[in-house]
Amino acid sequence: MPGHDVVDAHHHLWVRSRTPQDWIDPVTMAAIDRDFVPADLPAVAHGVSAAVVVQSASRWTESAELLATCASPEGRAARLAGAVVWADLTAPDLAERLDALRAGPGGRCLVGVRTMLQAEPDPAYLDRADVRRGVATVGAAGLAFDLVLRDHQLPAAARLAATLPDVPFVLDHLGKPRLDAGAAAGPDEDRLAAWRHDVAALAALPNVAAKLSGLVTEARWDAWTPSDLRPAVDHALDVFGPARLMFGSDWPVCLLASDYGRWLETVRGLLSDLAADERDAVWGSTARHVYGLPAVATAAADARPPATTRD
C-alpha cells in the first residue's frame, strides 16, 4: 500500500430501497447485488486519506442523501471528503438547485456533478444548447463536471470541453477503452486505436483531467492482468500527464473483477516508473486540486471524532 496521501476519487454507495440500481444483473453481477453503505467501504483499512463518492442514480434525492452521508459520523469515519452528485442539466432552476444542495446537510462536500451521459440515446446530446448551458452553470458554481461515457462519445466530449474552457471536466474511467484481452484483432482493435486518438484530442484541452478507475471491468473480469491495462494507463500518462490524472477505485463496481486491495496494488505497479512527485499527483494531489478537497492535514483533522467534554 502506498505510504502517502491517497485520495480515492471515485466510488459509489447505494441503498436500493431508496436508489434502485436497475442496471445490476443479479446473475452476472451477484458480487454487487446488495446495498453498500459507508461502513462497507474498505478505503480506510487500506490507508486511504480521503474519498469522493459519486452518484449512481439520476435523482435529486440521492444527491442530497450523498451529501448528508458525507457529513454524518459514518461518512466522516469512512473519510468521505466530497461528493459528485446528479443534477438535471436542463432544469431552468439548476443554479438555485445547486445552491440549495450547498445550503443543506453536507453541502460543503459538494465538489462536482455527473449525469449518465453513457446512457443518452441522442448522439447530439452534448452539442445541445440547453445541455451546454447546464454544464456552464455547473462550472459557474465552482464545480467540476464528470464525464461518464462510452469511447464513441469522446469526440462530443471534446467539443463540449473546448466550448466551455472555464469548466473543469473529469473523464471517468479513461472513457472506457476496450481492454478485453480475449478480443480478436479487428473491430475491437480498431476501437482501441480510435480511443487512443480521441482521448488524446480530449486531453489536449487543459481544463480536462481523468481518472484511473473502472478499467478492470473493461477487461476480462475473470482473467485480467496488469499487462492488459498498461496500454491504456501508459497512453493516459502520455497525453494527460500525472498532474491531470487521479486514482479511483470504482468500488463496489470493481468487485465484479477485483477486490479493493488488488486494484490498489495494480495501480501501484502501473505507476512504478514515475518520479515520486508524479506518483503523488496521481494518488492524491490531482484530485485535491480538481475537486477542491481540503489539504491532507485538514482532512485528517476533519476525520477525527469530535472531542468530548465534561460539563
Phi, psi and omega per residue, in radians:
M1 nan 2.325 3.131
P2 -1.018 2.358 -3.114
G3 -1.660 0.945 -3.111
H4 -2.711 -3.063 -3.132
D5 -1.056 2.138 3.099
V6 -2.195 2.150 3.042
V7 -1.919 2.134 2.986
D8 -1.502 1.771 -2.995
A9 -1.486 0.101 -3.101
H10 -2.791 1.826 2.969
H11 -2.608 2.979 -3.066
H12 -2.220 2.773 2.980
L13 -2.414 2.513 3.037
W14 -2.748 2.526 2.956
V15 -2.098 1.923 -2.875
R16 -1.197 -0.342 3.060
S17 -1.182 -0.413 3.122
R18 -1.819 -0.635 3.131
T19 -2.282 1.484 -3.118
P20 -0.987 2.513 3.130
Q21 -2.055 1.333 -3.006
D22 -1.195 -0.244 -3.120
W23 -1.378 -0.208 -3.100
I24 -1.398 2.088 3.064
D25 -1.489 2.053 -3.070
P26 -1.149 -0.261 3.120
V27 -1.570 -0.993 -3.075
T28 -1.436 -0.289 -3.106
M29 -2.119 0.626 -3.083
A30 -1.001 -0.524 -3.092
A31 -1.101 -0.410 -3.113
I32 -2.102 0.247 -3.105
D33 -1.495 1.074 3.119
R34 -2.854 3.107 3.088
D35 -1.406 2.646 3.078
F36 -2.342 2.121 -3.088
V37 -2.094 2.940 -3.062
P38 -0.906 -0.658 -3.109
A39 -1.131 -0.336 3.128
D40 -1.440 -0.385 -3.063
L41 -1.137 2.127 -3.068
P42 -1.506 0.224 -3.041
A43 -1.034 -0.867 -3.082
V44 -1.054 -0.713 -3.136
A45 -1.089 -0.396 3.123
H46 -1.790 0.270 3.033
G47 1.407 0.291 3.134
V48 -1.272 2.358 -3.073
S49 -1.451 -0.595 -3.072
A50 -2.724 2.693 -3.117
A51 -2.413 2.559 3.105
V52 -1.997 2.082 3.115
V53 -1.568 2.436 -3.022
V54 -2.106 2.482 -3.098
Q55 -0.981 2.624 3.032
S56 -2.318 0.022 3.125
A57 -2.419 2.572 -3.104
S58 -1.634 1.206 -3.076
R59 -2.488 2.371 3.047
W60 -1.069 -0.594 -3.115
T61 -1.109 -0.662 3.092
E62 -1.159 -0.666 -3.130
S63 -1.028 -0.824 3.124
A64 -1.157 -0.667 -3.115
E65 -1.159 -0.707 3.133
L66 -1.091 -0.726 3.134
L67 -1.139 -0.765 3.118
A68 -1.097 -0.628 3.106
T69 -1.110 -0.704 3.113
C70 -1.012 -0.651 -3.077
A71 -1.502 -0.153 -3.089
S72 -1.328 2.814 3.055
P73 -0.979 -0.654 3.127
E74 -1.165 -0.706 3.125
G75 -1.182 -0.704 3.109
R76 -1.146 -0.667 3.105
A77 -1.124 -0.538 3.115
A78 -1.510 0.026 3.119
R79 1.116 0.658 3.037
L80 -1.288 2.013 -3.053
A81 -1.892 -0.273 -3.101
G82 -2.810 2.830 3.111
A83 -2.389 2.332 2.976
V84 -1.805 1.949 -2.944
V85 -1.920 2.894 3.037
W86 -1.419 2.590 2.979
A87 -2.625 2.613 3.099
D88 -1.405 1.845 -3.065
L89 -1.116 -0.426 -3.089
T90 -1.690 0.059 3.128
A91 -1.167 2.271 -3.140
P92 -1.126 -0.391 3.140
D93 -1.850 0.546 -3.083
L94 -0.989 -0.813 -3.116
A95 -1.039 -0.745 3.127
E96 -1.166 -0.650 3.106
R97 -1.101 -0.751 3.117
L98 -1.146 -0.691 3.077
D99 -1.060 -0.696 -3.132
A100 -1.152 -0.685 3.079
L101 -1.094 -0.726 3.128
R102 -1.125 -0.558 -3.110
A103 -1.448 -0.208 -3.088
G104 -1.558 -3.088 3.127
P105 -0.987 2.254 3.134
G106 1.302 0.193 -3.068
G107 -1.018 -0.498 3.129
R108 -1.158 -0.269 -3.131
C109 -1.570 0.005 3.113
L110 -1.244 2.037 -3.071
V111 -2.161 -0.246 -3.093
G112 -2.963 3.001 3.125
V113 -2.251 2.501 3.059
R114 -2.475 2.418 2.971
T115 -2.132 2.805 -3.027
M116 -1.421 1.226 -3.110
L117 -1.028 -0.587 -3.088
Q118 -1.107 -0.345 -3.124
A119 -1.706 -0.017 -3.120
E120 -1.255 2.131 -3.131
P121 -1.340 -0.357 -3.090
D122 -1.432 1.975 -3.131
P123 -1.136 -0.305 -3.140
A124 -1.735 0.230 -3.041
Y125 -0.966 -0.841 -3.068
L126 -1.282 -0.160 3.091
D127 -1.670 -0.094 -3.113
R128 -1.225 2.448 -3.108
A129 -1.104 -0.676 -3.104
D130 -1.209 -0.613 3.094
V131 -1.181 -0.762 3.139
R132 -1.137 -0.623 3.057
R133 -1.096 -0.697 3.121
G134 -1.112 -0.767 3.132
V135 -1.139 -0.673 3.086
A136 -1.082 -0.643 3.107
T137 -1.140 -0.689 3.074
V138 -1.030 -0.832 3.133
G139 -1.119 -0.682 3.140
A140 -1.141 -0.416 3.087
A141 -1.430 0.047 3.127
G142 1.402 0.420 -3.080
L143 -1.987 2.672 3.022
A144 -1.454 2.737 3.049
F145 -2.045 2.035 3.131
D146 -1.443 2.400 3.121
L147 -1.886 1.821 3.022
V148 -1.868 1.935 -3.007
L149 -2.658 2.979 3.068
R150 -1.561 2.801 -3.040
D151 -1.019 -0.550 -3.111
H152 -1.269 -0.184 3.127
Q153 -1.614 -0.042 -3.092
L154 -1.030 -0.744 3.122
P155 -1.044 -0.687 3.107
A156 -1.135 -0.665 3.100
A157 -1.110 -0.675 3.116
A158 -1.138 -0.702 3.086
R159 -1.084 -0.735 3.137
L160 -1.092 -0.862 -3.096
A161 -1.145 -0.589 3.106
A162 -1.209 -0.591 -3.136
T163 -1.282 -0.469 -3.075
L164 -2.131 1.235 -3.032
P165 -1.166 -0.291 -3.130
D166 -1.566 -0.066 3.125
V167 -1.668 2.224 3.030
P168 -1.384 2.204 3.129
F169 -1.915 2.590 3.077
V170 -2.268 2.077 3.126
L171 -1.474 1.993 3.128
D172 -1.333 2.461 2.971
H173 0.989 0.500 -3.129
L174 0.964 0.401 -3.141
G175 1.371 0.303 3.028
K176 0.975 1.088 3.060
P177 -1.195 2.632 3.074
R178 -1.306 2.014 -3.075
L179 -2.139 0.339 3.138
D180 -1.201 1.941 -3.096
A181 -1.103 -0.343 -3.127
G182 -1.575 -0.044 -3.111
A183 -1.189 2.346 -3.133
A184 -1.312 2.704 3.043
A185 -1.069 2.543 -3.105
G186 2.362 -2.300 -3.068
P187 -0.988 -0.723 -3.132
D188 -1.168 -0.664 3.090
E189 -1.107 -0.694 3.104
D190 -1.142 -0.641 3.127
R191 -1.144 -0.672 3.118
L192 -1.176 -0.649 3.069
A193 -1.116 -0.705 3.101
A194 -1.148 -0.689 3.085
W195 -1.037 -0.783 3.136
R196 -0.994 -0.783 -3.122
H197 -1.146 -0.831 -3.025
D198 -1.268 -0.633 3.130
V199 -1.260 -0.515 3.059
A200 -1.160 -0.682 3.109
A201 -1.136 -0.674 3.095
L202 -1.189 -0.724 -3.128
A203 -1.180 -0.350 3.109
A204 -1.175 -0.254 3.124
L205 -1.562 2.152 -3.002
P206 -1.215 -0.229 -3.126
N207 -1.611 0.259 -3.120
V208 -2.079 2.235 2.980
A209 -2.016 3.087 -3.091
A210 -2.599 2.762 -3.124
K211 -1.915 2.308 2.929
L212 -1.441 1.478 -3.057
S213 -2.662 2.808 2.999
G214 1.131 0.281 -3.064
L215 -1.455 -0.575 -3.091
V216 -1.147 -0.493 3.127
T217 -1.481 -0.043 2.961
E218 -1.674 -0.119 3.059
A219 -1.780 -2.982 3.107
R220 -1.309 2.036 -3.017
W221 -0.984 -0.652 -3.010
D222 -1.748 0.033 -3.022
A223 -2.608 0.343 -3.097
W224 -1.331 2.723 3.038
T225 -2.315 2.807 3.097
P226 -0.971 -0.555 -3.138
S227 -1.151 -0.443 3.077
D228 -1.187 -0.510 -3.070
L229 -1.598 -0.386 -3.011
R230 -1.000 -0.726 -3.131
P231 -1.000 -0.703 3.136
A232 -1.236 -0.753 -3.126
V233 -1.143 -0.782 3.138
D234 -1.093 -0.699 3.118
H235 -1.136 -0.721 3.106
A236 -1.090 -0.714 3.094
L237 -1.097 -0.644 3.140
D238 -1.175 -0.782 -2.973
V239 -1.595 -0.567 3.093
F240 -1.626 -0.639 -2.988
G241 1.394 2.685 -3.111
P242 -1.021 -0.521 -3.080
A243 -1.206 -0.215 3.093
R244 -2.143 0.425 3.055
L245 -2.134 2.540 3.124
M246 -2.430 2.599 3.126
F247 -1.381 2.451 2.991
G248 -2.554 2.524 -3.094
S249 -1.520 -0.502 -2.951
D250 0.974 0.488 3.040
W251 -1.231 2.505 0.019
P252 -1.539 0.008 -3.111
V253 -1.025 -0.588 3.135
C254 -1.037 -0.389 -3.105
L255 -1.108 -0.255 3.036
L256 -1.130 -0.424 -3.070
A257 -2.349 -0.254 -3.049
S258 -2.821 2.557 2.967
D259 -1.439 2.992 -3.033
Y260 -1.068 -0.817 -3.091
G261 -1.121 -0.693 3.137
R262 -1.117 -0.697 3.125
W263 -1.140 -0.735 3.076
L264 -0.990 -0.832 -3.120
E265 -1.172 -0.585 3.092
T266 -1.108 -0.818 3.120
V267 -1.115 -0.700 3.106
R268 -0.985 -0.761 3.119
G269 -1.167 -0.698 -3.111
L270 -1.191 -0.386 -3.139
L271 -1.766 0.091 -2.972
S272 -1.110 -0.408 -3.123
D273 -1.484 -0.094 -3.125
L274 -1.383 2.740 2.999
A275 -1.198 2.805 -3.057
A276 -1.017 -0.756 -3.116
D277 -1.193 -0.526 3.088
E278 -1.226 -0.719 3.073
R279 -1.106 -0.712 3.130
D280 -1.041 -0.634 3.120
A281 -1.097 -0.858 -3.101
V282 -1.148 -0.720 -3.087
W283 -1.254 -0.521 -3.037
G284 -2.668 -0.844 -2.912
S285 -1.226 -0.545 3.093
T286 -1.089 -0.833 3.141
A287 -1.090 -0.722 -3.138
R288 -1.102 -0.684 -3.134
H289 -1.234 -0.892 -3.040
V290 -1.152 -0.724 -3.089
Y291 -1.640 -0.035 3.112
G292 1.142 0.630 3.130
L293 -1.324 2.675 3.133
P294 -1.108 2.689 3.085
A295 -1.025 2.746 -2.979
V296 -1.048 -0.658 -3.134
A297 -1.141 -0.731 3.111
T298 -1.156 -0.714 -3.136
A299 -1.083 -0.707 3.135
A300 -1.116 -0.697 3.116
A301 -1.142 -0.699 3.137
D302 -1.127 -0.509 -3.087
A303 -1.327 -0.306 -3.122
R304 -1.309 2.531 3.079
P305 -1.177 2.647 -3.120
P306 -1.125 2.580 3.119
A307 -1.181 2.584 3.092
T308 -1.778 2.604 3.139
T309 -2.237 2.771 3.066
R310 -1.945 1.798 3.134
D311 -1.777 nan nan
